[in-house]
Structures are given as C-alpha cells and as structure tokens.
Amino acid sequence: MVDRRMQLSEALAQIRAIPDFPSPGILFQDITPVLANPEALKVVINALSQCDGDAEIVAGVEARGFILGSALAMHRSSGFVPIRKKGKLPGEVFSQPYGLEYGNDVVEIHRDAFPRAQSVVLVDDVLATGGTLEASLRLIQQAGGVISSIVVLLEIQALGGRAKIAHSFPDIPIHALVST
C-alpha cells in the first residue's frame, strides 16, 4: 500500500456549490466537506499558513472564519481574535456595519483585542463582495492591530470583493487558495 498525501487541489475540490442558499440567486460555497475530512483540513490549513508567515496573531470572521482561523492559530502557535456578529461579545467593543450579497449586518471586535500593535492576518472562508472583510479590517485597525494580510479559502471574482478592499486598503495583500 502506497502512503500518498492529499494534494491541495484534491482538498479544494471538496468545496461544493449550493444554489439558491441562503436566498434565491446566491450560489453558496459549502466548505463543510473540507472541514469534515481531517486530511483535507490539514492540507488547507498548511496552505493557508504559507500565505502569511509573518503575522503575530490570527483574527477570524464569524462563523467559518472562526473554524479556519482557530485551526491556523493552533498550527502557528499563535493567538486568535474573534470578529463576531453584533451582540455576541461581552465587554467593550468596536462595531462596524457592512453590506453583503444578501443583506446588511454589523460585526464587532473587543476594544482590547490587541493590547500592543500586533501584526494580524485576517482569515475567512470566502471573499465575495468584500463587505465583511472590509468591515473587519476597519475593526482590526480601530482595536490597534496592524494588518499583515487577508487569507481566504475561496474567492468569487465576479462579485468584485478584491477590488472593493483594494480601494480602501490598497497595501493589504489578499491571498486566496482558489478563485472562481
């Protein structure tokens, strides 16, 4: 029996498209098959780790960004800062409204998330319209973090999120493992 390691392309091929979720016209990119497969998840976290090796701490966006970000933080032996939906964090927070492809929302971060100016890699599962990530970047800055880069599993190019972020944050590199 040959011990063959899974390739990144095989891990990413497990992402499945779900039409009309959460509302008609949205093609949702479901990463749960990747998360359920320990070998695929390990390959993906390894690849995400190689995108930005300089950041001191990982921030992740609720909810799937928590999964990938926490795993990445453990892999790198660094801390993790959650960026959550409004009303989910105790204590004092910064809040930032944003628009997304199927509505509006607000994300928050603890005011004391970065007690010193730490370099931060921002992690999420998908870069779509860029609203969530742009709001998260603003929160990281408000909380005193220094943004190193954005790392996502999947980028949906047709929705223009990269250009939206680049307009407001032109010096922040964006890394996507796969683009559609």
Contacts in CASP RR format, 6 or more apart in sequence:
PFRMAT RR
TARGET T0000
AUTHOR 0000-0000-0000
METHOD contacts of the structure
MODEL  1
MVDRRMQLSEALAQIRAIPDFPSPGILFQDITPVLANPEALKVVINALSQ
CDGDAEIVAGVEARGFILGSALAMHRSSGFVPIRKKGKLPGEVFSQPYGL
EYGNDVVEIHRDAFPRAQSVVLVDDVLATGGTLEASLRLIQQAGGVISSI
VVLLEIQALGGRAKIAHSFPDIPIHALVST
5 39 0 8 1.000
5 43 0 8 1.000
6 39 0 8 1.000
6 40 0 8 1.000
6 43 0 8 1.000
7 43 0 8 1.000
8 43 0 8 1.000
8 44 0 8 1.000
8 47 0 8 1.000
8 177 0 8 1.000
10 40 0 8 1.000
10 43 0 8 1.000
11 34 0 8 1.000
11 37 0 8 1.000
11 39 0 8 1.000
11 40 0 8 1.000
11 41 0 8 1.000
11 43 0 8 1.000
11 44 0 8 1.000
12 34 0 8 1.000
12 44 0 8 1.000
12 153 0 8 1.000
12 154 0 8 1.000
12 177 0 8 1.000
12 178 0 8 1.000
14 33 0 8 1.000
14 34 0 8 1.000
14 37 0 8 1.000
14 40 0 8 1.000
15 29 0 8 1.000
15 30 0 8 1.000
15 31 0 8 1.000
15 33 0 8 1.000
15 34 0 8 1.000
15 153 0 8 1.000
15 154 0 8 1.000
15 178 0 8 1.000
16 29 0 8 1.000
16 30 0 8 1.000
16 33 0 8 1.000
17 27 0 8 1.000
17 28 0 8 1.000
17 29 0 8 1.000
17 30 0 8 1.000
18 27 0 8 1.000
18 28 0 8 1.000
18 29 0 8 1.000
18 30 0 8 1.000
19 25 0 8 1.000
19 26 0 8 1.000
19 27 0 8 1.000
19 28 0 8 1.000
20 26 0 8 1.000
21 28 0 8 1.000
22 28 0 8 1.000
22 102 0 8 1.000
23 102 0 8 1.000
26 101 0 8 1.000
26 102 0 8 1.000
29 125 0 8 1.000
29 126 0 8 1.000
29 154 0 8 1.000
29 156 0 8 1.000
29 180 0 8 1.000
31 64 0 8 1.000
31 125 0 8 1.000
31 126 0 8 1.000
31 153 0 8 1.000
31 154 0 8 1.000
33 40 0 8 1.000
34 40 0 8 1.000
34 41 0 8 1.000
34 44 0 8 1.000
34 153 0 8 1.000
35 41 0 8 1.000
35 67 0 8 1.000
41 71 0 8 1.000
44 68 0 8 1.000
44 153 0 8 1.000
44 177 0 8 1.000
45 68 0 8 1.000
45 71 0 8 1.000
45 72 0 8 1.000
45 75 0 8 1.000
46 75 0 8 1.000
47 177 0 8 1.000
48 68 0 8 1.000
48 69 0 8 1.000
48 72 0 8 1.000
48 123 0 8 1.000
48 151 0 8 1.000
48 153 0 8 1.000
48 175 0 8 1.000
48 177 0 8 1.000
49 72 0 8 1.000
49 75 0 8 1.000
49 76 0 8 1.000
51 121 0 8 1.000
51 149 0 8 1.000
51 151 0 8 1.000
51 175 0 8 1.000
51 177 0 8 1.000
52 121 0 8 1.000
52 148 0 8 1.000
52 149 0 8 1.000
52 151 0 8 1.000
52 173 0 8 1.000
52 175 0 8 1.000
53 76 0 8 1.000
53 121 0 8 1.000
54 119 0 8 1.000
54 148 0 8 1.000
55 78 0 8 1.000
55 119 0 8 1.000
55 120 0 8 1.000
55 121 0 8 1.000
55 148 0 8 1.000
55 149 0 8 1.000
56 78 0 8 1.000
56 118 0 8 1.000
56 119 0 8 1.000
56 120 0 8 1.000
57 73 0 8 1.000
57 78 0 8 1.000
57 79 0 8 1.000
57 80 0 8 1.000
57 81 0 8 1.000
57 114 0 8 1.000
57 118 0 8 1.000
57 119 0 8 1.000
57 120 0 8 1.000
57 121 0 8 1.000
58 69 0 8 1.000
58 70 0 8 1.000
58 72 0 8 1.000
58 73 0 8 1.000
58 76 0 8 1.000
58 78 0 8 1.000
58 79 0 8 1.000
58 80 0 8 1.000
58 81 0 8 1.000
58 120 0 8 1.000
58 121 0 8 1.000
58 123 0 8 1.000
59 69 0 8 1.000
59 80 0 8 1.000
59 81 0 8 1.000
59 82 0 8 1.000
59 83 0 8 1.000
59 109 0 8 1.000
59 113 0 8 1.000
59 120 0 8 1.000
59 121 0 8 1.000
59 122 0 8 1.000
59 123 0 8 1.000
59 136 0 8 1.000
59 140 0 8 1.000
60 66 0 8 1.000
60 68 0 8 1.000
60 69 0 8 1.000
60 70 0 8 1.000
60 80 0 8 1.000
60 81 0 8 1.000
60 82 0 8 1.000
60 83 0 8 1.000
60 122 0 8 1.000
60 123 0 8 1.000
60 124 0 8 1.000
60 136 0 8 1.000
61 83 0 8 1.000
61 107 0 8 1.000
61 122 0 8 1.000
61 123 0 8 1.000
61 124 0 8 1.000
61 132 0 8 1.000
61 133 0 8 1.000
61 136 0 8 1.000
62 82 0 8 1.000
62 83 0 8 1.000
62 84 0 8 1.000
62 85 0 8 1.000
62 88 0 8 1.000
62 107 0 8 1.000
64 124 0 8 1.000
64 125 0 8 1.000
64 126 0 8 1.000
65 123 0 8 1.000
65 124 0 8 1.000
65 125 0 8 1.000
66 82 0 8 1.000
67 125 0 8 1.000
68 123 0 8 1.000
68 124 0 8 1.000
68 125 0 8 1.000
68 153 0 8 1.000
69 80 0 8 1.000
69 123 0 8 1.000
70 80 0 8 1.000
72 121 0 8 1.000
72 123 0 8 1.000
72 151 0 8 1.000
73 79 0 8 1.000
73 80 0 8 1.000
81 109 0 8 1.000
81 110 0 8 1.000
81 113 0 8 1.000
81 114 0 8 1.000
81 120 0 8 1.000
82 89 0 8 1.000
82 109 0 8 1.000
83 107 0 8 1.000
83 108 0 8 1.000
83 109 0 8 1.000
83 136 0 8 1.000
83 139 0 8 1.000
83 140 0 8 1.000
84 107 0 8 1.000
84 108 0 8 1.000
84 109 0 8 1.000
85 105 0 8 1.000
85 106 0 8 1.000
85 107 0 8 1.000
85 108 0 8 1.000
86 95 0 8 1.000
86 105 0 8 1.000
86 106 0 8 1.000
86 107 0 8 1.000
86 108 0 8 1.000
87 93 0 8 1.000
87 108 0 8 1.000
88 108 0 8 1.000
89 108 0 8 1.000
89 109 0 8 1.000
89 110 0 8 1.000
91 110 0 8 1.000
91 111 0 8 1.000
92 110 0 8 1.000
92 111 0 8 1.000
92 112 0 8 1.000
93 108 0 8 1.000
93 109 0 8 1.000
93 110 0 8 1.000
93 111 0 8 1.000
94 108 0 8 1.000
94 109 0 8 1.000
94 111 0 8 1.000
94 139 0 8 1.000
94 142 0 8 1.000
94 143 0 8 1.000
95 106 0 8 1.000
95 107 0 8 1.000
95 108 0 8 1.000
96 106 0 8 1.000
96 107 0 8 1.000
96 108 0 8 1.000
96 135 0 8 1.000
96 136 0 8 1.000
96 138 0 8 1.000
96 139 0 8 1.000
96 142 0 8 1.000
97 104 0 8 1.000
97 105 0 8 1.000
97 106 0 8 1.000
97 135 0 8 1.000
98 104 0 8 1.000
98 105 0 8 1.000
98 106 0 8 1.000
98 107 0 8 1.000
98 131 0 8 1.000
98 132 0 8 1.000
98 134 0 8 1.000
98 135 0 8 1.000
99 105 0 8 1.000
99 129 0 8 1.000
99 131 0 8 1.000
99 132 0 8 1.000
99 135 0 8 1.000
100 128 0 8 1.000
100 129 0 8 1.000
100 130 0 8 1.000
100 131 0 8 1.000
100 132 0 8 1.000
101 128 0 8 1.000
101 129 0 8 1.000
101 159 0 8 1.000
105 132 0 8 1.000
107 132 0 8 1.000
107 135 0 8 1.000
107 136 0 8 1.000
107 139 0 8 1.000
108 139 0 8 1.000
109 136 0 8 1.000
109 139 0 8 1.000
109 140 0 8 1.000
109 142 0 8 1.000
109 143 0 8 1.000
110 143 0 8 1.000
111 143 0 8 1.000
112 143 0 8 1.000
113 140 0 8 1.000
113 143 0 8 1.000
113 144 0 8 1.000
113 145 0 8 1.000
114 120 0 8 1.000
114 140 0 8 1.000
114 143 0 8 1.000
114 144 0 8 1.000
114 145 0 8 1.000
117 144 0 8 1.000
117 145 0 8 1.000
117 146 0 8 1.000
118 145 0 8 1.000
118 146 0 8 1.000
119 145 0 8 1.000
119 146 0 8 1.000
119 147 0 8 1.000
119 148 0 8 1.000
120 140 0 8 1.000
120 145 0 8 1.000
120 146 0 8 1.000
120 147 0 8 1.000
120 148 0 8 1.000
121 148 0 8 1.000
121 149 0 8 1.000
121 150 0 8 1.000
121 151 0 8 1.000
122 133 0 8 1.000
122 136 0 8 1.000
122 137 0 8 1.000
122 140 0 8 1.000
122 147 0 8 1.000
122 149 0 8 1.000
122 150 0 8 1.000
122 151 0 8 1.000
123 150 0 8 1.000
123 151 0 8 1.000
123 152 0 8 1.000
124 132 0 8 1.000
124 133 0 8 1.000
124 136 0 8 1.000
124 150 0 8 1.000
124 152 0 8 1.000
124 153 0 8 1.000
125 152 0 8 1.000
125 153 0 8 1.000
125 154 0 8 1.000
126 152 0 8 1.000
126 153 0 8 1.000
126 154 0 8 1.000
126 155 0 8 1.000
126 156 0 8 1.000
127 133 0 8 1.000
127 150 0 8 1.000
127 152 0 8 1.000
127 154 0 8 1.000
127 155 0 8 1.000
127 156 0 8 1.000
127 161 0 8 1.000
127 162 0 8 1.000
127 165 0 8 1.000
127 174 0 8 1.000
127 176 0 8 1.000
128 156 0 8 1.000
128 159 0 8 1.000
128 161 0 8 1.000
129 159 0 8 1.000
129 160 0 8 1.000
129 161 0 8 1.000
129 164 0 8 1.000
130 159 0 8 1.000
130 160 0 8 1.000
130 161 0 8 1.000
130 162 0 8 1.000
130 164 0 8 1.000
130 165 0 8 1.000
131 161 0 8 1.000
131 164 0 8 1.000
133 150 0 8 1.000
133 152 0 8 1.000
133 161 0 8 1.000
133 165 0 8 1.000
134 164 0 8 1.000
134 165 0 8 1.000
134 168 0 8 1.000
134 169 0 8 1.000
137 147 0 8 1.000
137 150 0 8 1.000
137 165 0 8 1.000
137 168 0 8 1.000
137 169 0 8 1.000
137 172 0 8 1.000
140 147 0 8 1.000
141 147 0 8 1.000
147 169 0 8 1.000
147 172 0 8 1.000
149 172 0 8 1.000
149 173 0 8 1.000
149 174 0 8 1.000
149 175 0 8 1.000
150 165 0 8 1.000
150 172 0 8 1.000
150 173 0 8 1.000
150 174 0 8 1.000
150 175 0 8 1.000
151 175 0 8 1.000
152 174 0 8 1.000
152 175 0 8 1.000
152 176 0 8 1.000
152 177 0 8 1.000
153 176 0 8 1.000
153 177 0 8 1.000
153 178 0 8 1.000
154 176 0 8 1.000
154 177 0 8 1.000
154 178 0 8 1.000
154 179 0 8 1.000
154 180 0 8 1.000
155 161 0 8 1.000
155 162 0 8 1.000
155 174 0 8 1.000
155 176 0 8 1.000
155 178 0 8 1.000
155 179 0 8 1.000
155 180 0 8 1.000
156 179 0 8 1.000
156 180 0 8 1.000
157 179 0 8 1.000
157 180 0 8 1.000
158 180 0 8 1.000
162 174 0 8 1.000
165 172 0 8 1.000
165 174 0 8 1.000
166 172 0 8 1.000
166 174 0 8 1.000
END
